[in-house]
Amino acid sequence: MDWITDRIAIGTFVEARDTSLRASEGVRSILCLDRECAPGEIEPGAQVRVETCHLDDGPGNDVRRLRLAVELLEQLSIESPRVLVHCRAGRSRSVIVVAAYLVRTKGADPEGALDEVSRRRAACVTGALVDLLDEFAASNR
């Protein structure tokens, strides 16, 4: 688990399930992006809110789906800060969602937002998701 901001971390699906780790890191909410996670698979635990917004790790995502994920992340970061964003390995979908969040909330350009996230978390983002981030940024101007 790597903290990208003081309120938002990126991690793996294994870390999202680890109630001890979540407690030690002060995680109060989780945004699950992994289509393979079944509803209820991640136990909320004491005072932990879980939201889901499934994204594919590659082509086929609609920019509206990314926008929904960013809106959920923004809401969680305000209402239940110390948010863990996760997909499977926390290297692609999670990175794109947090980068899109920075585009929306900080006015960052897509490349700068990706660089900022990648300085704190190793990334391996697919070209289709980079294109999706660019489309998201263009629609937020």
Chimera marker file (.cmm) of the C-alpha trace (Angstrom):
<marker_set name="trace">
<marker id="1" x="0.000" y="0.000" z="0.000" r="1" g="1" b="0" radius="0.5"/>
<marker id="2" x="1.405" y="3.357" z="-1.047" r="1" g="1" b="0" radius="0.5"/>
<marker id="3" x="0.004" y="6.742" z="-0.028" r="1" g="1" b="0" radius="0.5"/>
<marker id="4" x="-0.355" y="9.045" z="-3.019" r="1" g="1" b="0" radius="0.5"/>
<marker id="5" x="-1.824" y="11.914" z="-1.007" r="1" g="1" b="0" radius="0.5"/>
<marker id="6" x="-2.460" y="12.236" z="2.713" r="1" g="1" b="0" radius="0.5"/>
<marker id="7" x="-5.987" y="10.899" z="2.058" r="1" g="1" b="0" radius="0.5"/>
<marker id="8" x="-5.587" y="8.404" z="-0.805" r="1" g="1" b="0" radius="0.5"/>
<marker id="9" x="-3.552" y="5.194" z="-1.072" r="1" g="1" b="0" radius="0.5"/>
<marker id="10" x="-3.245" y="2.605" z="-3.820" r="1" g="1" b="0" radius="0.5"/>
<marker id="11" x="-2.952" y="-1.072" z="-3.010" r="1" g="1" b="0" radius="0.5"/>
<marker id="12" x="-3.723" y="-4.603" z="-4.114" r="1" g="1" b="0" radius="0.5"/>
<marker id="13" x="-6.830" y="-6.707" z="-3.636" r="1" g="1" b="0" radius="0.5"/>
<marker id="14" x="-4.903" y="-8.687" z="-0.995" r="1" g="1" b="0" radius="0.5"/>
<marker id="15" x="-4.184" y="-5.508" z="0.976" r="1" g="1" b="0" radius="0.5"/>
<marker id="16" x="-7.825" y="-4.467" z="0.693" r="1" g="1" b="0" radius="0.5"/>
<marker id="17" x="-8.846" y="-7.734" z="2.389" r="1" g="1" b="0" radius="0.5"/>
<marker id="18" x="-6.275" y="-7.370" z="5.185" r="1" g="1" b="0" radius="0.5"/>
<marker id="19" x="-8.244" y="-5.892" z="8.084" r="1" g="1" b="0" radius="0.5"/>
<marker id="20" x="-5.108" y="-5.585" z="10.266" r="1" g="1" b="0" radius="0.5"/>
<marker id="21" x="-3.240" y="-3.624" z="7.597" r="1" g="1" b="0" radius="0.5"/>
<marker id="22" x="-6.240" y="-1.399" z="6.961" r="1" g="1" b="0" radius="0.5"/>
<marker id="23" x="-6.524" y="-0.656" z="10.675" r="1" g="1" b="0" radius="0.5"/>
<marker id="24" x="-2.807" y="0.089" z="11.088" r="1" g="1" b="0" radius="0.5"/>
<marker id="25" x="-2.893" y="2.449" z="8.085" r="1" g="1" b="0" radius="0.5"/>
<marker id="26" x="-6.070" y="4.181" z="9.267" r="1" g="1" b="0" radius="0.5"/>
<marker id="27" x="-8.065" y="3.228" z="6.164" r="1" g="1" b="0" radius="0.5"/>
<marker id="28" x="-11.691" y="4.295" z="6.566" r="1" g="1" b="0" radius="0.5"/>
<marker id="29" x="-12.944" y="3.571" z="3.058" r="1" g="1" b="0" radius="0.5"/>
<marker id="30" x="-12.147" y="1.403" z="0.037" r="1" g="1" b="0" radius="0.5"/>
<marker id="31" x="-12.782" y="1.950" z="-3.664" r="1" g="1" b="0" radius="0.5"/>
<marker id="32" x="-12.723" y="-1.426" z="-5.438" r="1" g="1" b="0" radius="0.5"/>
<marker id="33" x="-12.108" y="-1.318" z="-9.200" r="1" g="1" b="0" radius="0.5"/>
<marker id="34" x="-11.650" y="-5.066" z="-9.671" r="1" g="1" b="0" radius="0.5"/>
<marker id="35" x="-14.397" y="-6.767" z="-11.673" r="1" g="1" b="0" radius="0.5"/>
<marker id="36" x="-13.331" y="-10.122" z="-10.218" r="1" g="1" b="0" radius="0.5"/>
<marker id="37" x="-14.177" y="-9.096" z="-6.652" r="1" g="1" b="0" radius="0.5"/>
<marker id="38" x="-17.616" y="-10.368" z="-5.747" r="1" g="1" b="0" radius="0.5"/>
<marker id="39" x="-19.959" y="-8.147" z="-3.739" r="1" g="1" b="0" radius="0.5"/>
<marker id="40" x="-19.238" y="-8.644" z="-0.056" r="1" g="1" b="0" radius="0.5"/>
<marker id="41" x="-15.847" y="-10.259" z="-0.752" r="1" g="1" b="0" radius="0.5"/>
<marker id="42" x="-14.088" y="-7.425" z="1.063" r="1" g="1" b="0" radius="0.5"/>
<marker id="43" x="-15.340" y="-7.237" z="4.609" r="1" g="1" b="0" radius="0.5"/>
<marker id="44" x="-15.954" y="-3.621" z="5.513" r="1" g="1" b="0" radius="0.5"/>
<marker id="45" x="-14.826" y="-4.130" z="9.114" r="1" g="1" b="0" radius="0.5"/>
<marker id="46" x="-15.352" y="-1.554" z="11.794" r="1" g="1" b="0" radius="0.5"/>
<marker id="47" x="-16.234" y="1.816" z="10.309" r="1" g="1" b="0" radius="0.5"/>
<marker id="48" x="-14.859" y="1.043" z="6.836" r="1" g="1" b="0" radius="0.5"/>
<marker id="49" x="-16.990" y="1.989" z="3.852" r="1" g="1" b="0" radius="0.5"/>
<marker id="50" x="-16.619" y="-0.023" z="0.622" r="1" g="1" b="0" radius="0.5"/>
<marker id="51" x="-17.661" y="1.260" z="-2.823" r="1" g="1" b="0" radius="0.5"/>
<marker id="52" x="-17.181" y="-0.506" z="-6.152" r="1" g="1" b="0" radius="0.5"/>
<marker id="53" x="-16.793" y="0.759" z="-9.703" r="1" g="1" b="0" radius="0.5"/>
<marker id="54" x="-15.494" y="-1.953" z="-11.994" r="1" g="1" b="0" radius="0.5"/>
<marker id="55" x="-13.074" y="-1.028" z="-14.762" r="1" g="1" b="0" radius="0.5"/>
<marker id="56" x="-11.452" y="-3.305" z="-17.315" r="1" g="1" b="0" radius="0.5"/>
<marker id="57" x="-7.655" y="-3.436" z="-17.416" r="1" g="1" b="0" radius="0.5"/>
<marker id="58" x="-7.390" y="-2.552" z="-21.082" r="1" g="1" b="0" radius="0.5"/>
<marker id="59" x="-9.696" y="-1.340" z="-23.864" r="1" g="1" b="0" radius="0.5"/>
<marker id="60" x="-13.456" y="-1.151" z="-23.644" r="1" g="1" b="0" radius="0.5"/>
<marker id="61" x="-13.988" y="1.293" z="-20.766" r="1" g="1" b="0" radius="0.5"/>
<marker id="62" x="-16.379" y="4.178" z="-21.237" r="1" g="1" b="0" radius="0.5"/>
<marker id="63" x="-15.180" y="7.562" z="-19.977" r="1" g="1" b="0" radius="0.5"/>
<marker id="64" x="-18.423" y="7.803" z="-17.973" r="1" g="1" b="0" radius="0.5"/>
<marker id="65" x="-17.296" y="4.782" z="-15.943" r="1" g="1" b="0" radius="0.5"/>
<marker id="66" x="-13.979" y="6.516" z="-15.151" r="1" g="1" b="0" radius="0.5"/>
<marker id="67" x="-15.870" y="9.678" z="-14.241" r="1" g="1" b="0" radius="0.5"/>
<marker id="68" x="-18.043" y="7.671" z="-11.826" r="1" g="1" b="0" radius="0.5"/>
<marker id="69" x="-14.937" y="6.152" z="-10.201" r="1" g="1" b="0" radius="0.5"/>
<marker id="70" x="-13.417" y="9.618" z="-9.767" r="1" g="1" b="0" radius="0.5"/>
<marker id="71" x="-16.661" y="10.968" z="-8.301" r="1" g="1" b="0" radius="0.5"/>
<marker id="72" x="-16.767" y="8.078" z="-5.823" r="1" g="1" b="0" radius="0.5"/>
<marker id="73" x="-13.128" y="8.670" z="-4.883" r="1" g="1" b="0" radius="0.5"/>
<marker id="74" x="-13.763" y="12.376" z="-4.399" r="1" g="1" b="0" radius="0.5"/>
<marker id="75" x="-16.779" y="11.618" z="-2.211" r="1" g="1" b="0" radius="0.5"/>
<marker id="76" x="-14.894" y="9.038" z="-0.131" r="1" g="1" b="0" radius="0.5"/>
<marker id="77" x="-11.904" y="11.342" z="0.327" r="1" g="1" b="0" radius="0.5"/>
<marker id="78" x="-14.219" y="13.986" z="1.785" r="1" g="1" b="0" radius="0.5"/>
<marker id="79" x="-16.660" y="11.832" z="3.774" r="1" g="1" b="0" radius="0.5"/>
<marker id="80" x="-14.395" y="8.936" z="4.874" r="1" g="1" b="0" radius="0.5"/>
<marker id="81" x="-10.791" y="10.023" z="4.366" r="1" g="1" b="0" radius="0.5"/>
<marker id="82" x="-7.905" y="7.622" z="4.226" r="1" g="1" b="0" radius="0.5"/>
<marker id="83" x="-9.190" y="5.828" z="1.160" r="1" g="1" b="0" radius="0.5"/>
<marker id="84" x="-7.609" y="2.676" z="-0.262" r="1" g="1" b="0" radius="0.5"/>
<marker id="85" x="-8.098" y="2.432" z="-4.039" r="1" g="1" b="0" radius="0.5"/>
<marker id="86" x="-7.429" y="-1.038" z="-5.398" r="1" g="1" b="0" radius="0.5"/>
<marker id="87" x="-7.734" y="-3.190" z="-8.481" r="1" g="1" b="0" radius="0.5"/>
<marker id="88" x="-5.879" y="-6.499" z="-8.712" r="1" g="1" b="0" radius="0.5"/>
<marker id="89" x="-2.226" y="-5.483" z="-8.426" r="1" g="1" b="0" radius="0.5"/>
<marker id="90" x="-2.737" y="-1.748" z="-7.942" r="1" g="1" b="0" radius="0.5"/>
<marker id="91" x="-0.545" y="-0.904" z="-10.934" r="1" g="1" b="0" radius="0.5"/>
<marker id="92" x="-2.914" y="0.097" z="-13.757" r="1" g="1" b="0" radius="0.5"/>
<marker id="93" x="-6.612" y="0.794" z="-13.114" r="1" g="1" b="0" radius="0.5"/>
<marker id="94" x="-6.008" y="2.222" z="-9.637" r="1" g="1" b="0" radius="0.5"/>
<marker id="95" x="-3.208" y="4.413" z="-10.952" r="1" g="1" b="0" radius="0.5"/>
<marker id="96" x="-5.448" y="5.800" z="-13.715" r="1" g="1" b="0" radius="0.5"/>
<marker id="97" x="-8.331" y="6.541" z="-11.330" r="1" g="1" b="0" radius="0.5"/>
<marker id="98" x="-6.096" y="8.386" z="-8.871" r="1" g="1" b="0" radius="0.5"/>
<marker id="99" x="-4.418" y="10.268" z="-11.740" r="1" g="1" b="0" radius="0.5"/>
<marker id="100" x="-7.865" y="11.245" z="-13.077" r="1" g="1" b="0" radius="0.5"/>
<marker id="101" x="-8.791" y="12.394" z="-9.566" r="1" g="1" b="0" radius="0.5"/>
<marker id="102" x="-5.711" y="14.677" z="-9.593" r="1" g="1" b="0" radius="0.5"/>
<marker id="103" x="-6.702" y="15.988" z="-13.027" r="1" g="1" b="0" radius="0.5"/>
<marker id="104" x="-10.167" y="16.825" z="-11.736" r="1" g="1" b="0" radius="0.5"/>
<marker id="105" x="-9.342" y="18.160" z="-8.276" r="1" g="1" b="0" radius="0.5"/>
<marker id="106" x="-5.883" y="19.704" z="-8.759" r="1" g="1" b="0" radius="0.5"/>
<marker id="107" x="-6.122" y="20.776" z="-12.400" r="1" g="1" b="0" radius="0.5"/>
<marker id="108" x="-3.145" y="18.584" z="-13.304" r="1" g="1" b="0" radius="0.5"/>
<marker id="109" x="-2.523" y="17.606" z="-16.897" r="1" g="1" b="0" radius="0.5"/>
<marker id="110" x="-2.826" y="13.842" z="-17.564" r="1" g="1" b="0" radius="0.5"/>
<marker id="111" x="0.905" y="13.227" z="-18.010" r="1" g="1" b="0" radius="0.5"/>
<marker id="112" x="1.793" y="15.218" z="-14.893" r="1" g="1" b="0" radius="0.5"/>
<marker id="113" x="-0.869" y="13.417" z="-12.865" r="1" g="1" b="0" radius="0.5"/>
<marker id="114" x="0.438" y="10.014" z="-14.003" r="1" g="1" b="0" radius="0.5"/>
<marker id="115" x="3.981" y="11.074" z="-13.142" r="1" g="1" b="0" radius="0.5"/>
<marker id="116" x="2.899" y="12.221" z="-9.681" r="1" g="1" b="0" radius="0.5"/>
<marker id="117" x="1.197" y="8.902" z="-8.934" r="1" g="1" b="0" radius="0.5"/>
<marker id="118" x="4.079" y="6.898" z="-10.440" r="1" g="1" b="0" radius="0.5"/>
<marker id="119" x="6.603" y="8.625" z="-8.170" r="1" g="1" b="0" radius="0.5"/>
<marker id="120" x="4.807" y="7.059" z="-5.207" r="1" g="1" b="0" radius="0.5"/>
<marker id="121" x="3.578" y="3.774" z="-6.702" r="1" g="1" b="0" radius="0.5"/>
<marker id="122" x="5.107" y="1.525" z="-9.352" r="1" g="1" b="0" radius="0.5"/>
<marker id="123" x="2.809" y="1.628" z="-12.376" r="1" g="1" b="0" radius="0.5"/>
<marker id="124" x="2.234" y="-0.517" z="-15.446" r="1" g="1" b="0" radius="0.5"/>
<marker id="125" x="-0.625" y="1.245" z="-17.205" r="1" g="1" b="0" radius="0.5"/>
<marker id="126" x="-2.062" y="-0.047" z="-20.476" r="1" g="1" b="0" radius="0.5"/>
<marker id="127" x="-2.167" y="2.263" z="-23.485" r="1" g="1" b="0" radius="0.5"/>
<marker id="128" x="-5.957" y="2.022" z="-23.572" r="1" g="1" b="0" radius="0.5"/>
<marker id="129" x="-6.163" y="3.367" z="-20.016" r="1" g="1" b="0" radius="0.5"/>
<marker id="130" x="-3.774" y="6.225" z="-20.815" r="1" g="1" b="0" radius="0.5"/>
<marker id="131" x="-6.075" y="7.099" z="-23.737" r="1" g="1" b="0" radius="0.5"/>
<marker id="132" x="-9.045" y="6.943" z="-21.361" r="1" g="1" b="0" radius="0.5"/>
<marker id="133" x="-7.297" y="9.356" z="-18.976" r="1" g="1" b="0" radius="0.5"/>
<marker id="134" x="-6.655" y="11.750" z="-21.879" r="1" g="1" b="0" radius="0.5"/>
<marker id="135" x="-10.326" y="11.545" z="-22.889" r="1" g="1" b="0" radius="0.5"/>
<marker id="136" x="-11.351" y="12.179" z="-19.274" r="1" g="1" b="0" radius="0.5"/>
<marker id="137" x="-9.072" y="15.233" z="-19.060" r="1" g="1" b="0" radius="0.5"/>
<marker id="138" x="-10.402" y="16.643" z="-22.343" r="1" g="1" b="0" radius="0.5"/>
<marker id="139" x="-13.977" y="16.276" z="-21.111" r="1" g="1" b="0" radius="0.5"/>
<marker id="140" x="-13.136" y="18.165" z="-17.890" r="1" g="1" b="0" radius="0.5"/>
<marker id="141" x="-11.826" y="21.322" z="-19.579" r="1" g="1" b="0" radius="0.5"/>
<link id1="1" id2="2" r="1" g="1" b="0" radius="0.2"/>
<link id1="2" id2="3" r="1" g="1" b="0" radius="0.2"/>
<link id1="3" id2="4" r="1" g="1" b="0" radius="0.2"/>
<link id1="4" id2="5" r="1" g="1" b="0" radius="0.2"/>
<link id1="5" id2="6" r="1" g="1" b="0" radius="0.2"/>
<link id1="6" id2="7" r="1" g="1" b="0" radius="0.2"/>
<link id1="7" id2="8" r="1" g="1" b="0" radius="0.2"/>
<link id1="8" id2="9" r="1" g="1" b="0" radius="0.2"/>
<link id1="9" id2="10" r="1" g="1" b="0" radius="0.2"/>
<link id1="10" id2="11" r="1" g="1" b="0" radius="0.2"/>
<link id1="11" id2="12" r="1" g="1" b="0" radius="0.2"/>
<link id1="12" id2="13" r="1" g="1" b="0" radius="0.2"/>
<link id1="13" id2="14" r="1" g="1" b="0" radius="0.2"/>
<link id1="14" id2="15" r="1" g="1" b="0" radius="0.2"/>
<link id1="15" id2="16" r="1" g="1" b="0" radius="0.2"/>
<link id1="16" id2="17" r="1" g="1" b="0" radius="0.2"/>
<link id1="17" id2="18" r="1" g="1" b="0" radius="0.2"/>
<link id1="18" id2="19" r="1" g="1" b="0" radius="0.2"/>
<link id1="19" id2="20" r="1" g="1" b="0" radius="0.2"/>
<link id1="20" id2="21" r="1" g="1" b="0" radius="0.2"/>
<link id1="21" id2="22" r="1" g="1" b="0" radius="0.2"/>
<link id1="22" id2="23" r="1" g="1" b="0" radius="0.2"/>
<link id1="23" id2="24" r="1" g="1" b="0" radius="0.2"/>
<link id1="24" id2="25" r="1" g="1" b="0" radius="0.2"/>
<link id1="25" id2="26" r="1" g="1" b="0" radius="0.2"/>
<link id1="26" id2="27" r="1" g="1" b="0" radius="0.2"/>
<link id1="27" id2="28" r="1" g="1" b="0" radius="0.2"/>
<link id1="28" id2="29" r="1" g="1" b="0" radius="0.2"/>
<link id1="29" id2="30" r="1" g="1" b="0" radius="0.2"/>
<link id1="30" id2="31" r="1" g="1" b="0" radius="0.2"/>
<link id1="31" id2="32" r="1" g="1" b="0" radius="0.2"/>
<link id1="32" id2="33" r="1" g="1" b="0" radius="0.2"/>
<link id1="33" id2="34" r="1" g="1" b="0" radius="0.2"/>
<link id1="34" id2="35" r="1" g="1" b="0" radius="0.2"/>
<link id1="35" id2="36" r="1" g="1" b="0" radius="0.2"/>
<link id1="36" id2="37" r="1" g="1" b="0" radius="0.2"/>
<link id1="37" id2="38" r="1" g="1" b="0" radius="0.2"/>
<link id1="38" id2="39" r="1" g="1" b="0" radius="0.2"/>
<link id1="39" id2="40" r="1" g="1" b="0" radius="0.2"/>
<link id1="40" id2="41" r="1" g="1" b="0" radius="0.2"/>
<link id1="41" id2="42" r="1" g="1" b="0" radius="0.2"/>
<link id1="42" id2="43" r="1" g="1" b="0" radius="0.2"/>
<link id1="43" id2="44" r="1" g="1" b="0" radius="0.2"/>
<link id1="44" id2="45" r="1" g="1" b="0" radius="0.2"/>
<link id1="45" id2="46" r="1" g="1" b="0" radius="0.2"/>
<link id1="46" id2="47" r="1" g="1" b="0" radius="0.2"/>
<link id1="47" id2="48" r="1" g="1" b="0" radius="0.2"/>
<link id1="48" id2="49" r="1" g="1" b="0" radius="0.2"/>
<link id1="49" id2="50" r="1" g="1" b="0" radius="0.2"/>
<link id1="50" id2="51" r="1" g="1" b="0" radius="0.2"/>
<link id1="51" id2="52" r="1" g="1" b="0" radius="0.2"/>
<link id1="52" id2="53" r="1" g="1" b="0" radius="0.2"/>
<link id1="53" id2="54" r="1" g="1" b="0" radius="0.2"/>
<link id1="54" id2="55" r="1" g="1" b="0" radius="0.2"/>
<link id1="55" id2="56" r="1" g="1" b="0" radius="0.2"/>
<link id1="56" id2="57" r="1" g="1" b="0" radius="0.2"/>
<link id1="57" id2="58" r="1" g="1" b="0" radius="0.2"/>
<link id1="58" id2="59" r="1" g="1" b="0" radius="0.2"/>
<link id1="59" id2="60" r="1" g="1" b="0" radius="0.2"/>
<link id1="60" id2="61" r="1" g="1" b="0" radius="0.2"/>
<link id1="61" id2="62" r="1" g="1" b="0" radius="0.2"/>
<link id1="62" id2="63" r="1" g="1" b="0" radius="0.2"/>
<link id1="63" id2="64" r="1" g="1" b="0" radius="0.2"/>
<link id1="64" id2="65" r="1" g="1" b="0" radius="0.2"/>
<link id1="65" id2="66" r="1" g="1" b="0" radius="0.2"/>
<link id1="66" id2="67" r="1" g="1" b="0" radius="0.2"/>
<link id1="67" id2="68" r="1" g="1" b="0" radius="0.2"/>
<link id1="68" id2="69" r="1" g="1" b="0" radius="0.2"/>
<link id1="69" id2="70" r="1" g="1" b="0" radius="0.2"/>
<link id1="70" id2="71" r="1" g="1" b="0" radius="0.2"/>
<link id1="71" id2="72" r="1" g="1" b="0" radius="0.2"/>
<link id1="72" id2="73" r="1" g="1" b="0" radius="0.2"/>
<link id1="73" id2="74" r="1" g="1" b="0" radius="0.2"/>
<link id1="74" id2="75" r="1" g="1" b="0" radius="0.2"/>
<link id1="75" id2="76" r="1" g="1" b="0" radius="0.2"/>
<link id1="76" id2="77" r="1" g="1" b="0" radius="0.2"/>
<link id1="77" id2="78" r="1" g="1" b="0" radius="0.2"/>
<link id1="78" id2="79" r="1" g="1" b="0" radius="0.2"/>
<link id1="79" id2="80" r="1" g="1" b="0" radius="0.2"/>
<link id1="80" id2="81" r="1" g="1" b="0" radius="0.2"/>
<link id1="81" id2="82" r="1" g="1" b="0" radius="0.2"/>
<link id1="82" id2="83" r="1" g="1" b="0" radius="0.2"/>
<link id1="83" id2="84" r="1" g="1" b="0" radius="0.2"/>
<link id1="84" id2="85" r="1" g="1" b="0" radius="0.2"/>
<link id1="85" id2="86" r="1" g="1" b="0" radius="0.2"/>
<link id1="86" id2="87" r="1" g="1" b="0" radius="0.2"/>
<link id1="87" id2="88" r="1" g="1" b="0" radius="0.2"/>
<link id1="88" id2="89" r="1" g="1" b="0" radius="0.2"/>
<link id1="89" id2="90" r="1" g="1" b="0" radius="0.2"/>
<link id1="90" id2="91" r="1" g="1" b="0" radius="0.2"/>
<link id1="91" id2="92" r="1" g="1" b="0" radius="0.2"/>
<link id1="92" id2="93" r="1" g="1" b="0" radius="0.2"/>
<link id1="93" id2="94" r="1" g="1" b="0" radius="0.2"/>
<link id1="94" id2="95" r="1" g="1" b="0" radius="0.2"/>
<link id1="95" id2="96" r="1" g="1" b="0" radius="0.2"/>
<link id1="96" id2="97" r="1" g="1" b="0" radius="0.2"/>
<link id1="97" id2="98" r="1" g="1" b="0" radius="0.2"/>
<link id1="98" id2="99" r="1" g="1" b="0" radius="0.2"/>
<link id1="99" id2="100" r="1" g="1" b="0" radius="0.2"/>
<link id1="100" id2="101" r="1" g="1" b="0" radius="0.2"/>
<link id1="101" id2="102" r="1" g="1" b="0" radius="0.2"/>
<link id1="102" id2="103" r="1" g="1" b="0" radius="0.2"/>
<link id1="103" id2="104" r="1" g="1" b="0" radius="0.2"/>
<link id1="104" id2="105" r="1" g="1" b="0" radius="0.2"/>
<link id1="105" id2="106" r="1" g="1" b="0" radius="0.2"/>
<link id1="106" id2="107" r="1" g="1" b="0" radius="0.2"/>
<link id1="107" id2="108" r="1" g="1" b="0" radius="0.2"/>
<link id1="108" id2="109" r="1" g="1" b="0" radius="0.2"/>
<link id1="109" id2="110" r="1" g="1" b="0" radius="0.2"/>
<link id1="110" id2="111" r="1" g="1" b="0" radius="0.2"/>
<link id1="111" id2="112" r="1" g="1" b="0" radius="0.2"/>
<link id1="112" id2="113" r="1" g="1" b="0" radius="0.2"/>
<link id1="113" id2="114" r="1" g="1" b="0" radius="0.2"/>
<link id1="114" id2="115" r="1" g="1" b="0" radius="0.2"/>
<link id1="115" id2="116" r="1" g="1" b="0" radius="0.2"/>
<link id1="116" id2="117" r="1" g="1" b="0" radius="0.2"/>
<link id1="117" id2="118" r="1" g="1" b="0" radius="0.2"/>
<link id1="118" id2="119" r="1" g="1" b="0" radius="0.2"/>
<link id1="119" id2="120" r="1" g="1" b="0" radius="0.2"/>
<link id1="120" id2="121" r="1" g="1" b="0" radius="0.2"/>
<link id1="121" id2="122" r="1" g="1" b="0" radius="0.2"/>
<link id1="122" id2="123" r="1" g="1" b="0" radius="0.2"/>
<link id1="123" id2="124" r="1" g="1" b="0" radius="0.2"/>
<link id1="124" id2="125" r="1" g="1" b="0" radius="0.2"/>
<link id1="125" id2="126" r="1" g="1" b="0" radius="0.2"/>
<link id1="126" id2="127" r="1" g="1" b="0" radius="0.2"/>
<link id1="127" id2="128" r="1" g="1" b="0" radius="0.2"/>
<link id1="128" id2="129" r="1" g="1" b="0" radius="0.2"/>
<link id1="129" id2="130" r="1" g="1" b="0" radius="0.2"/>
<link id1="130" id2="131" r="1" g="1" b="0" radius="0.2"/>
<link id1="131" id2="132" r="1" g="1" b="0" radius="0.2"/>
<link id1="132" id2="133" r="1" g="1" b="0" radius="0.2"/>
<link id1="133" id2="134" r="1" g="1" b="0" radius="0.2"/>
<link id1="134" id2="135" r="1" g="1" b="0" radius="0.2"/>
<link id1="135" id2="136" r="1" g="1" b="0" radius="0.2"/>
<link id1="136" id2="137" r="1" g="1" b="0" radius="0.2"/>
<link id1="137" id2="138" r="1" g="1" b="0" radius="0.2"/>
<link id1="138" id2="139" r="1" g="1" b="0" radius="0.2"/>
<link id1="139" id2="140" r="1" g="1" b="0" radius="0.2"/>
<link id1="140" id2="141" r="1" g="1" b="0" radius="0.2"/>
</marker_set>
